[in-house]
């Protein structure tokens, strides 16, 4: 019976080690996911600012072209 108990103890120890290792891996993955989400949000913010600036510039160009057409008419 003691041999079985020793085996069970060894298996339990291995299982605990594996679980701890998996928990550490999950924690690292969660940190990576958090970082990637933050980077994605930054990219979205930059893209939105760039789009708004481009649209504003385009609108100004259209207004200027319309003014030139009015002057030419």
CORRAJO-V729386 format. One record per residue. SS is DSSP state (A for helix, B for strand, O for the rest). NEAR is the number of other C-alpha atoms within 10 Angstrom. D_CENTER is the distance of its C-alpha to the mean C-alpha in Angstrom with 1 decimal. Layout:
SS;NEAR;D_CENTER  SS;NEAR;D_CENTER
This chain:
O;5;53.1  A;7;51.9  A;8;50.5  A;9;48.4  A;10;47.1  A;11;46.2  A;11;44.3  A;12;42.5  A;12;41.7  A;12;40.3  A;12;38.2  A;12;36.9  A;12;36.0  A;12;34.2  A;12;32.3  A;12;31.3  A;12;30.1  A;12;28.1  A;12;26.5  A;12;25.8  A;12;24.2  A;12;22.0  A;12;21.0  A;12;20.0  A;12;18.0  A;12;16.2  A;12;15.6  A;12;14.2  A;12;11.8  A;12;10.8  A;12;10.3  A;12;8.1  A;12;5.9  A;12;6.2  A;12;5.7  A;12;2.6  A;12;2.3  A;12;5.1  A;12;5.1  A;12;4.4  A;12;6.9  A;12;9.0  A;12;9.4  A;12;10.4  A;12;12.7  A;12;14.2  A;12;14.8  A;12;16.5  A;12;18.6  A;12;19.5  A;12;20.5  A;12;22.5  A;12;24.3  A;12;25.1  A;12;26.5  A;12;28.4  A;12;29.9  A;12;30.8  A;12;32.4  A;12;34.4  A;12;35.5  A;12;36.7  A;12;38.6  A;12;40.2  A;12;41.3  A;12;42.7  A;12;44.7  A;11;46.0  A;10;47.2  A;9;48.9  A;8;50.7  A;7;51.8  O;6;53.2
